[in-house]
């Protein structure tokens, strides 16, 4: 959810900025050939959009293809001062390709993928081993992975019969418990750092329970279980990934629904219900979550500012901040949200009951 915040420092830099969002899928021979000449085409289109020779050259020198990645995929690029500041491959083809230059970067293509994104952990646990992967719903592949190995003494084989059987069994249970506690401690640490909104637990049923029992209250509230041991011999990895994807999709949908419910329940107190109120709240850095419908806002413009309050309808609202230029309203709202550390969720036309283009959940 917070991935857009990574761009806060870049958004403070003055333009001009060039924004490109292009389909780079390589599923066929023809599409592969198209991506090989895409740099030349992008350079030409940027020049037509008013880019400097240096910025156009930077676009022409980029490697645009996404060879080896299952399509459809797209590439999102931000160029400034002859340098590609952002170059990311995103899942899905762009609804509408973007090639533009202006005083601010346009993060809308990225927000369409990541604005309602969530980060989550997938924990695959055995009695002596565990793998913890950190993922972002919009990204292909893990953001980070680590493996943990615990104690193994008496873990697999317990003597049968005799007076010492109970002692060995107790020792084994204690090792399982300690291993589970170590894995839980690492999960707790990652959750406390923030940004993770879901913990998916899978693996050996007994080991999984040991981890669950040792989770902190905050981590336990985020935990959901996939009742499958993906590391067992013959396990269906594809089915496991489908199960995880279903859990992630369910959590994302529920969080979006909860935001709309909070908006309706908070009107007049901790929510802004229309365009004017939302703009004012952004100017005051009061927005916790911006709810934006770019389709409804299409055709509107706002002033982008070089300092607080970052956004204005006219120069009288600039409070002395430099006016960077007139820009697309959705891009301006999104930039202001990122710069004031607000989250952003994009909604299709008609999702907001009021029919407005923007609303907000407020900090105060």
CORZIUR-V502176 format. One record per backbone hydrogen bond with DSSP energy under -0.5 kcal/mol. CO is the residue of the C=O (numbers start at 1). NH is the residue of the N-H. Records with the same first field share a line. If there is no record, write none. Layout:
CO = NH + NH
This chain:
2 = 5
3 = 6
4 = 7
5 = 8
7 = 11
8 = 12
9 = 12
10 = 13
16 = 81
17 = 102
18 = 79
19 = 100
20 = 77
21 = 98
22 = 75
24 = 66
28 = 32
29 = 33
30 = 34
31 = 35
32 = 36
33 = 37
34 = 37
35 = 38 + 39
37 = 41
38 = 42
39 = 43
40 = 44
41 = 45
42 = 46
43 = 47
44 = 48
45 = 49
46 = 51
47 = 50
52 = 56
53 = 57
54 = 58
55 = 59
56 = 60
57 = 61
58 = 62
59 = 62
62 = 64
66 = 69
72 = 92
73 = 24 + 25
74 = 90
75 = 22 + 77
76 = 88
77 = 20
78 = 85 + 86
79 = 18
80 = 83
83 = 80 + 85
86 = 78
88 = 76 + 90
90 = 74
98 = 21
100 = 19
102 = 16 + 17
105 = 107
107 = 111
108 = 112
109 = 113
110 = 113 + 114
111 = 115
114 = 117
118 = 137
119 = 197 + 198
120 = 135
121 = 123 + 200
122 = 124 + 133
123 = 125 + 202
124 = 131
125 = 204
128 = 150
129 = 126
130 = 148
131 = 124 + 133
132 = 146
133 = 122 + 135
134 = 143 + 144
135 = 120
136 = 139
138 = 91
139 = 141
144 = 134
146 = 132
148 = 130
152 = 155
162 = 165
164 = 168
165 = 169
166 = 170
167 = 171
168 = 172
169 = 173
170 = 174
171 = 175
172 = 176
173 = 177
174 = 178
175 = 179
176 = 180
177 = 181
178 = 182
179 = 183
180 = 184
181 = 185
182 = 186
183 = 187
184 = 188
185 = 189
186 = 190
187 = 191
188 = 192
189 = 193
191 = 194
194 = 196
195 = 119
198 = 121
199 = 201 + 224
200 = 123
201 = 226
202 = 125
204 = 208
205 = 209
206 = 210
207 = 211
208 = 212
209 = 213
210 = 214
211 = 214 + 215
212 = 215
216 = 220
217 = 221
218 = 222
219 = 222 + 223
220 = 223
222 = 199
224 = 201
225 = 227
226 = 228
228 = 203 + 230
229 = 232
232 = 235
235 = 237
236 = 240
237 = 241
238 = 242
239 = 243
240 = 244
241 = 245
242 = 246
243 = 247
244 = 248
245 = 249
246 = 250
247 = 251
248 = 252
249 = 253
250 = 254
251 = 255
252 = 256
253 = 257
254 = 258
255 = 259
256 = 260
257 = 261
258 = 262
259 = 263
260 = 264
261 = 265
262 = 266
264 = 267
266 = 269 + 270 + 271
270 = 362
271 = 268
272 = 360
274 = 278
275 = 279
276 = 280
277 = 281
278 = 282
279 = 283
280 = 284
281 = 286 + 287
282 = 285
286 = 363 + 364
288 = 343
289 = 361
290 = 292 + 345
291 = 359
292 = 294 + 347
293 = 296 + 297
294 = 298
297 = 300
300 = 329
302 = 327
303 = 312
304 = 324 + 325
307 = 310
310 = 305
312 = 303
314 = 317
315 = 318
318 = 321
322 = 306 + 324
325 = 304
327 = 302
328 = 332
329 = 333
330 = 334
331 = 335
332 = 336
333 = 337
334 = 338
335 = 339
336 = 340
337 = 342
338 = 341
343 = 290
345 = 292
348 = 351
351 = 353
352 = 355
357 = 293
359 = 291
360 = 272
361 = 288 + 289
